[in-house]
Amino acid sequence: MNRRYISILLFLSLISGCSRNALFTIKIADFGLKPGTGENAIPAIIKALKECKKHSASVLIFEKGRYDFMIDSTHNRIYYESNTTNDSPKNLAILIEECNGLTLDGGNSEFVFHGAIQPISVDHSARITIKNVNIDWDIPLTAQAKIIATSPKNIDLEIDTKQFPYEINEGKLIFTGENWKARPTGFMEYEANTHRIASGTGDNGCIRGDWSKFTEEELKPGIVRLNGPFTRTPAVGNYLILRHSKRDHAGIFILESSNVTLENVNLYHTAGLGILSQFTRNLNLRNVKVIPNNAKNRYLSGHDDGFHFSNCAGKISVTDCEFGGLMDDPINVHGTSVRIIEKTNDHQLKCRFMHEQSTGMTWGHPNDTIGFIEHKRMQTVSKKSLKRFEKITPEEFLVEFNDPLPTGIIVGDALENLSWSPELAIQNCIFGSCRARGLLVSTPRRVLIANNKFESSGSAILIAGDANGWYESGAVSDVTITNNLFKDGCMTSMYQFCEGIISIFPIIPEVDPLKPFHRNITIEHNTFNAFDFPVLYALSVCGLKFKNNRIIRSHQFEPFHERKHFLTFESCLNVEVNGNQFEGDVLAKDIRLEKMDKSQLNSDLKLLTKSFE
């Protein structure tokens, strides 16, 4: 075969490959949808996505502007969404379903939603990119108000009635929206200048008293008085976030899909979790921000978590993202433990989803690897291959295995799906002040947390895992936390599991000191600006390193935490503490050991006081 013939074949092959991979461009304007008209964008988008599915690779382009999305009673799905109130069907706006090779390019447009609705859903799809989109509501499903006067008996609030319309009904403040009404159920106080949750408030409350006995009255339009008495009042000039409504719709819901990319997305508000990914493989989030819309003078952003990854697989990459003003944790990565309620035969179990907001999922697939957990000591005693998963009700299901069940497993023990656990890399992100913690990690695969900035109201990083409370599974086995900055805004308020700036706190009813739950956690080359005592608390870890970190004393806040030690290790094995540097009058440089022998600690004692217990 001569060279000329070979060259022709290569050229034709190249053309053919380019043709197969070329994006077919579709403009939303060709379906009659123009920006700024105020019309419901849903019908045109349904038609456009139908056209996109005809092509192996397509891009749907929006002309820059504002697009409005109103609830369409015919456009919905019954979805069981993890950590979400199971009200179905879910109202949908943009549904990308059974689609392969689609890019949705919003052109940096405003997508504005009305009522309780799910902006974007990706269902059983692959190779999906969503980019250049700003998601918001004119009337959010959370409210805020400026504090203009306080006394032990009264708190006066200034409310933007356009963004947060309300009524007073029989002495009770009721927020009203587009086909909904809701009374506040909780409060958060944000500082006007810093946009941080006020120190010492958090779940302890910024307004203390019996809310059920409070009454409200309108002094004039937009000015509402809360009548106490109160045992604590917020600061004048700060903002109250008044939480109401249910977490019933995610912002972006990704279900049983693969190779999904989100980039250049601003998620200013949601009706529930921000971006919920469930049983999805390979996710890439770049420059995605879940933050308040400063142009609207908002201190609130999302209704709950920012990014929530439930039972995902492959690799999750989160880069250059930012969080602030959330009513729950910015990132939560976990599996779902389920309880054994009956042995039906020697290959089959009847199980139950234990948390009311995590039911109805297709929890297992043929050949998935399932871990059997002895729930009291939280030890994985066996692993088996799944043959069949069968739903009985949204709460209960059957699982059948290829091999006989392991001996010793009893009713009350738990299962976790080990096949659906991801590798995780979180880099160059900003964790601003949000309710609760910053980053929650529960996955057995490799985790890298590097070059981030934390200013979380509670613990910056929580590594938990349990089969007894929240049933969020995933004992870690390879975690590196390096080159991060933990600012002095961390741990300024108390929330569940907040025992240090980094808190390693699995729920284990009967801890076995010789069989730790977590393994191989390295914390090195980080900077902690600590105003209080506890920097790290670790329960039940084997192979924990805290090395070459820099601890700088901050005086910005008053110490309050009950723990009065720099590092606390409980029931741990093989702990190393070396090379850490202290600057200023750091409150503590000591280590407390609980239920473990000091032979399990290798440390530079010149830097530590002898407070072993």
RANORRA-V179449 format. One record per residue. N is the residue number from 0. RES is the residue in one letter. PSI is psi as a letter, one per 40 degrees, with the letter a starting at -180 (999 if undefined). D_FIRST is the distance of its C-alpha to the first C-alpha in Angstrom with 2 decimals. Layout:
# RANORRA-V179449
N;RES;PSI;D_FIRST  N;RES;PSI;D_FIRST
This chain:
# RANORRA-V179449
0;M;h;0.00  1;N;i;3.82  2;R;d;6.75  3;R;d;8.49  4;Y;d;6.68  5;I;d;7.00  6;S;d;10.44  7;I;d;11.41  8;L;d;10.94  9;L;d;12.95  10;F;d;15.44  11;L;d;16.06  12;S;d;16.55  13;L;d;18.96  14;I;d;20.85  15;S;d;21.21  16;G;d;22.55  17;C;d;24.92  18;S;d;26.14  19;R;d;26.96  20;N;e;28.84  21;A;h;30.58  22;L;h;34.36  23;F;h;36.11  24;T;h;39.26  25;I;h;42.58  26;K;h;45.85  27;I;d;49.06  28;A;d;50.84  29;D;e;48.98  30;F;e;51.01  31;G;e;54.27  32;L;h;54.88  33;K;i;56.08  34;P;i;57.45  35;G;e;61.18  36;T;d;62.41  37;G;e;63.86  38;E;i;62.49  39;N;h;61.06  40;A;e;57.33  41;I;d;56.59  42;P;d;56.16  43;A;d;53.62  44;I;d;51.61  45;I;d;51.54  46;K;d;49.98  47;A;d;47.47  48;L;d;46.33  49;K;d;45.95  50;E;d;43.50  51;C;d;41.65  52;K;e;41.07  53;K;e;39.02  54;H;i;36.20  55;S;d;34.06  56;A;h;34.93  57;S;i;37.83  58;V;h;40.39  59;L;h;43.98  60;I;h;45.66  61;F;h;49.41  62;E;h;51.10  63;K;h;53.31  64;G;a;56.85  65;R;h;59.05  66;Y;h;58.27  67;D;i;60.94  68;F;h;60.58  69;M;i;63.50  70;I;h;63.84  71;D;h;62.60  72;S;e;64.33  73;T;e;61.49  74;H;g;58.75  75;N;i;59.23  76;R;i;58.04  77;I;h;59.76  78;Y;h;58.29  79;Y;h;59.57  80;E;h;58.96  81;S;h;59.53  82;N;f;62.68  83;T;i;63.59  84;T;h;66.55  85;N;g;65.47  86;D;h;66.67  87;S;i;64.39  88;P;i;62.89  89;K;h;61.46  90;N;h;61.49  91;L;i;57.98  92;A;c;56.78  93;I;h;52.96  94;L;h;51.33  95;I;h;47.60  96;E;h;47.17  97;E;f;44.15  98;C;h;41.86  99;N;h;38.46  100;G;g;37.11  101;L;h;40.11  102;T;h;41.45  103;L;h;45.07  104;D;h;45.84  105;G;e;49.58  106;G;f;49.47  107;N;f;52.27  108;S;i;54.54  109;E;h;57.71  110;F;h;57.52  111;V;h;61.22  112;F;i;62.36  113;H;h;65.66  114;G;a;67.31  115;A;h;65.96  116;I;i;62.29  117;Q;h;58.89  118;P;d;56.85  119;I;h;53.29  120;S;h;52.14  121;V;h;48.62  122;D;h;48.56  123;H;f;45.76  124;S;i;43.08  125;A;i;40.09  126;R;f;38.46  127;I;h;41.61  128;T;h;42.66  129;I;h;46.16  130;K;i;46.93  131;N;f;49.38  132;V;h;52.27  133;N;h;56.02  134;I;h;57.93  135;D;i;61.72  136;W;i;64.85  137;D;d;67.69  138;I;g;70.05  139;P;i;68.79  140;L;f;69.70  141;T;i;71.36  142;A;i;74.13  143;Q;i;75.47  144;A;i;78.77  145;K;h;80.30  146;I;h;83.34  147;I;e;86.17  148;A;i;89.26  149;T;i;90.18  150;S;i;93.25  151;P;e;93.91  152;K;d;94.67  153;N;i;92.28  154;I;h;88.78  155;D;h;88.07  156;L;i;84.53  157;E;h;83.00  158;I;h;80.33  159;D;h;77.91  160;T;e;78.81  161;K;d;75.79  162;Q;d;73.27  163;F;g;75.55  164;P;i;78.00  165;Y;i;80.74  166;E;i;84.03  167;I;h;87.06  168;N;h;88.09  169;E;f;91.34  170;G;e;91.00  171;K;h;87.34  172;L;h;84.41  173;I;h;81.70  174;F;i;78.43  175;T;i;77.22  176;G;a;73.78  177;E;g;71.80  178;N;f;73.08  179;W;i;74.13  180;K;i;77.10  181;A;i;77.29  182;R;i;79.86  183;P;i;78.86  184;T;e;78.55  185;G;i;77.85  186;F;i;77.91  187;M;i;75.98  188;E;h;77.36  189;Y;h;75.06  190;E;h;76.28  191;A;d;76.25  192;N;d;75.03  193;T;e;72.55  194;H;f;71.19  195;R;i;71.80  196;I;h;73.63  197;A;h;77.17  198;S;h;77.78  199;G;e;79.66  200;T;c;79.05  201;G;b;75.88  202;D;e;76.78  203;N;e;80.29  204;G;h;80.84  205;C;e;81.59  206;I;h;84.37  207;R;h;86.47  208;G;a;88.83  209;D;g;88.87  210;W;d;86.46  211;S;d;87.75  212;K;e;91.17  213;F;i;90.03  214;T;i;90.83  215;E;i;89.37  216;E;i;90.89  217;E;h;89.76  218;L;d;91.81  219;K;i;90.19  220;P;h;86.83  221;G;e;84.11  222;I;h;86.61  223;V;h;87.07  224;R;h;89.45  225;L;h;88.82  226;N;h;92.14  227;G;b;92.35  228;P;i;93.84  229;F;i;90.95  230;T;e;90.88  231;R;i;88.10  232;T;i;87.16  233;P;i;84.04  234;A;h;84.29  235;V;h;85.19  236;G;d;82.26  237;N;i;79.66  238;Y;h;77.74  239;L;h;78.04  240;I;h;75.07  241;L;h;76.57  242;R;h;74.30  243;H;i;74.47  244;S;i;72.29  245;K;i;70.05  246;R;g;66.52  247;D;e;65.18  248;H;h;61.90  249;A;i;59.17  250;G;d;57.81  251;I;h;54.15  252;F;h;53.64  253;I;h;50.27  254;L;h;50.22  255;E;f;47.68  256;S;a;44.75  257;S;i;41.98  258;N;g;40.38  259;V;h;43.15  260;T;h;43.65  261;L;h;46.86  262;E;i;47.11  263;N;f;49.69  264;V;h;52.16  265;N;h;55.94  266;L;g;57.86  267;Y;d;61.43  268;H;i;62.96  269;T;i;62.34  270;A;e;64.50  271;G;b;63.59  272;L;i;60.89  273;G;c;58.60  274;I;h;55.05  275;L;h;55.10  276;S;h;51.91  277;Q;h;52.32  278;F;f;49.94  279;T;i;47.03  280;R;h;44.05  281;N;h;42.82  282;L;h;44.93  283;N;h;44.63  284;L;h;47.71  285;R;h;47.65  286;N;f;50.58  287;V;h;52.47  288;K;h;56.21  289;V;g;59.01  290;I;i;61.89  291;P;i;64.96  292;N;g;64.65  293;N;d;66.59  294;A;d;66.74  295;K;e;69.01  296;N;f;71.04  297;R;i;69.92  298;Y;e;70.38  299;L;i;68.82  300;S;b;65.18  301;G;i;63.93  302;H;d;66.18  303;D;b;64.99  304;D;i;62.01  305;G;c;59.28  306;F;h;56.13  307;H;h;56.63  308;F;h;53.86  309;S;h;54.97  310;N;f;52.95  311;C;i;49.61  312;A;i;46.58  313;G;b;43.49  314;K;h;44.21  315;I;h;46.78  316;S;h;46.48  317;V;h;49.45  318;T;h;49.21  319;D;f;51.48  320;C;i;53.69  321;E;i;57.45  322;F;i;60.38  323;G;i;64.02  324;G;e;66.93  325;L;i;65.69  326;M;e;68.17  327;D;a;66.30  328;D;h;63.66  329;P;d;60.71  330;I;h;58.14  331;N;h;58.56  332;V;h;55.85  333;H;i;56.90  334;G;a;56.51  335;T;h;59.14  336;S;i;61.34  337;V;i;62.99  338;R;i;66.09  339;I;h;66.46  340;I;e;69.36  341;E;h;69.15  342;K;h;67.56  343;T;d;66.95  344;N;a;65.56  345;D;e;63.89  346;H;e;60.46  347;Q;i;61.57  348;L;i;63.40  349;K;h;65.01  350;C;i;64.56  351;R;h;65.81  352;F;h;64.64  353;M;d;67.55  354;H;h;67.37  355;E;d;68.36  356;Q;e;65.68  357;S;g;62.83  358;T;i;62.99  359;G;e;60.93  360;M;i;57.51  361;T;g;54.86  362;W;d;55.38  363;G;i;53.06  364;H;i;49.84  365;P;h;48.64  366;N;e;47.60  367;D;i;49.12  368;T;h;50.84  369;I;h;54.56  370;G;h;57.01  371;F;h;60.57  372;I;h;63.12  373;E;h;66.68  374;H;d;68.12  375;K;d;71.21  376;R;e;69.44  377;M;f;66.10  378;Q;h;64.21  379;T;h;60.98  380;V;e;61.92  381;S;i;58.90  382;K;h;55.52  383;K;i;54.36  384;S;h;51.46  385;L;h;52.46  386;K;d;52.07  387;R;i;53.75  388;F;h;55.49  389;E;h;58.03  390;K;h;60.21  391;I;d;63.87  392;T;i;65.29  393;P;d;64.08  394;E;d;65.91  395;E;i;65.18  396;F;i;62.24  397;L;i;61.23  398;V;h;58.56  399;E;h;57.46  400;F;i;55.65  401;N;d;53.35  402;D;i;55.74  403;P;i;59.55  404;L;i;61.25  405;P;i;62.17  406;T;i;65.75  407;G;e;68.20  408;I;h;66.81  409;I;i;69.71  410;V;h;70.49  411;G;d;70.53  412;D;i;67.52  413;A;i;64.35  414;L;i;60.62  415;E;i;57.81  416;N;h;54.18  417;L;d;52.24  418;S;d;48.80  419;W;g;49.77  420;S;h;50.50  421;P;i;48.45  422;E;i;47.41  423;L;h;49.16  424;A;h;48.87  425;I;h;51.54  426;Q;i;51.33  427;N;f;52.99  428;C;i;55.20  429;I;h;58.84  430;F;g;61.20  431;G;a;64.24  432;S;h;67.59  433;C;i;67.33  434;R;h;69.55  435;A;a;69.05  436;R;a;66.34  437;G;c;63.09  438;L;h;60.21  439;L;h;60.49  440;V;h;57.92  441;S;g;57.75  442;T;h;54.34  443;P;e;53.42  444;R;i;50.04  445;R;h;49.40  446;V;h;51.39  447;L;h;51.26  448;I;h;54.04  449;A;i;53.61  450;N;f;54.83  451;N;i;56.91  452;K;h;60.42  453;F;h;62.97  454;E;f;66.27  455;S;i;66.78  456;S;d;70.31  457;G;a;70.21  458;S;h;68.00  459;A;d;64.78  460;I;h;62.77  461;L;h;63.84  462;I;h;62.16  463;A;b;63.96  464;G;h;62.81  465;D;i;65.12  466;A;f;65.80  467;N;d;69.43  468;G;c;69.84  469;W;e;67.00  470;Y;f;64.66  471;E;h;61.84  472;S;i;59.95  473;G;g;57.70  474;A;h;58.80  475;V;i;56.81  476;S;e;55.14  477;D;g;53.31  478;V;h;54.76  479;T;h;54.56  480;I;h;56.91  481;T;i;56.40  482;N;f;57.11  483;N;i;58.98  484;L;h;62.16  485;F;h;64.94  486;K;i;67.37  487;D;e;71.10  488;G;e;70.87  489;C;i;69.53  490;M;f;72.03  491;T;e;74.73  492;S;i;75.55  493;M;h;75.58  494;Y;i;73.38  495;Q;h;72.48  496;F;e;70.86  497;C;g;71.43  498;E;e;72.62  499;G;i;70.96  500;I;d;68.49  501;I;h;65.93  502;S;h;67.23  503;I;h;65.71  504;F;g;67.82  505;P;i;66.64  506;I;h;69.20  507;I;h;70.19  508;P;d;73.53  509;E;g;73.91  510;V;h;72.03  511;D;h;71.18  512;P;d;71.32  513;L;e;69.23  514;K;g;66.40  515;P;i;65.35  516;F;d;63.51  517;H;i;61.15  518;R;i;59.12  519;N;g;57.51  520;I;h;58.60  521;T;h;58.28  522;I;h;60.22  523;E;i;59.71  524;H;f;59.74  525;N;i;61.39  526;T;h;64.38  527;F;h;67.29  528;N;g;70.01  529;A;h;72.57  530;F;e;76.01  531;D;a;76.92  532;F;d;76.89  533;P;h;74.04  534;V;d;70.52  535;L;h;68.98  536;Y;h;70.15  537;A;h;68.12  538;L;h;68.98  539;S;g;67.33  540;V;h;64.38  541;C;h;62.96  542;G;g;61.18  543;L;h;62.43  544;K;h;62.04  545;F;g;63.92  546;K;i;63.02  547;N;f;63.10  548;N;i;64.27  549;R;h;66.58  550;I;h;69.70  551;I;h;71.70  552;R;h;75.08  553;S;i;75.45  554;H;e;78.88  555;Q;d;77.81  556;F;i;78.97  557;E;h;81.72  558;P;i;80.74  559;F;e;81.44  560;H;i;79.31  561;E;d;81.15  562;R;h;78.85  563;K;f;80.21  564;H;i;77.58  565;F;d;74.47  566;L;h;72.31  567;T;h;73.19  568;F;h;71.42  569;E;h;72.53  570;S;f;71.50  571;C;i;68.50  572;L;i;66.95  573;N;g;65.30  574;V;h;66.09  575;E;h;65.40  576;V;h;67.12  577;N;i;66.60  578;G;e;66.19  579;N;i;67.48  580;Q;h;69.32  581;F;h;72.36  582;E;h;73.60  583;G;a;77.01  584;D;g;79.56  585;V;h;77.14  586;L;d;79.37  587;A;i;78.16  588;K;f;76.07  589;D;i;76.86  590;I;h;75.23  591;R;h;76.80  592;L;h;75.79  593;E;h;76.72  594;K;f;76.57  595;M;i;74.55  596;D;i;75.36  597;K;e;75.02  598;S;e;73.12  599;Q;e;70.15  600;L;h;70.26  601;N;h;68.81  602;S;i;70.02  603;D;g;71.29  604;L;e;74.97  605;K;d;75.98  606;L;e;74.71  607;L;i;76.28  608;T;i;79.82  609;K;g;80.71  610;S;f;81.05  611;F;h;79.58  612;E;999;81.05
